[in-house]
Amino acid sequence: MTRFAFYCKCGASWKGSAPDSSPVALKSLWLAVHSGPACGPTTPIPKYPNVKVQLSGTDGIRAMGKVKWALRASGHADEVGAFIDEAMSGDHDHVLQTCKAWVTVS
């Protein structure tokens, strides 16, 4: 199960869980059904917002490694495999978007 929470400046929110859905895919769905000039951009909440990783100046492989170690260090070692599978299912941009969907990045 994937847990998610998305919030908009207008006050709208979407929270829940979905079987076998990646956070990146859920964010795309949210943006497709709720966006517009009156609302402004949405602010997604990562799956593990308390896990913080600095990724500035980091390439995709190093970013995955940093997130993997941060997940393990924060007690989410059981999620590392799912994170790696999701991150590796696309291109370089998808890796970085997956990192942002799973942890708080700076």
N, C-alpha and C positions, 0 to 999 in steps of 0.2 A: 504494500500500500504506500502511496506517495501522499504525504501531507503537504498542503499548500495554503498560502494566504497572500492575497493581492489587495492593495489598497489604492484608492484614487484620491486626488485632491478634493474632489467634489463630495467625498464622504462615502462613496460606494465601496463595498468590499466583497470579496469572494473567498470563502474559506471552506476547507473540506479535505477530502481524501479521494483518491481514485486508484483503482487497481492497475498496475503495469503502465503508468503514465509518467513520463519524465517531467520534471519541473519546467524544463525549457518548452516542451510541447504545451503544457498547461498555461504558461505565460503567453504563448502565441495565441491560444484560444481566448484567454482573457482580453488581450489587446484587440482581437477581432470583434468581440462582442461589446466591449466598453472602451471607447476612445472617442475623442472629439475635441474641437477647439475650446469648448466650454470647460472641459475637465482637465486638460493639460495631460502631461505624461503620467503614467501610472508608476508607482513605486513598489516593485515586488519585494516581498519578504523572503529571504532564503530559507531553505529547509532547516538549517541549523544556524540561526542568526547569532547565537552566542559564540560560534566558532569564527574567529577573525584571522584572515590571512592577507599579507601584503603581497600583491602580485604585480605592482608597477614595474615595468622593465623586465618582465618574466615571459619566456616563450611558453608554448602550450605544454610541452613535456614537463618542464620545471614547475609550471603552475599545477599540473595534476599531482606531482610529487609533494608540493607544499600542502595542497588540500588533503591529500591522502594522510600525511603525517599529522596534520591538524585534527582530522577526524579521529584518528587513533588516539592522539593525546587527550582529546576531550571525551573519550569513552564511547565513541561511535565506531569502533573497529569493525563491527558486524556490517556496517554500511559501505565500507571501502570498496568491496567488489562491485556493488551496484553503481557506485559513483564512477569507477573506472570504466565499467561497461557503457554507461551513458555517455561519458566524456569521449570515449573512443568511437562512438557511433556516427561521427560526422567529421567535418573539416576542422582546421585550426580555430576558426571563429566559434564553432560549436563547443570546442573544449573550453574556451574562456567563458562562454555563456553558461555552460554547465557549472563551472566553478562558481560563478555569481549566483546561480540558482540554488546551490547547495550551502554556501557559507558566505559570510560578510567579507567582502574584499575591499582593499584600499590600494 
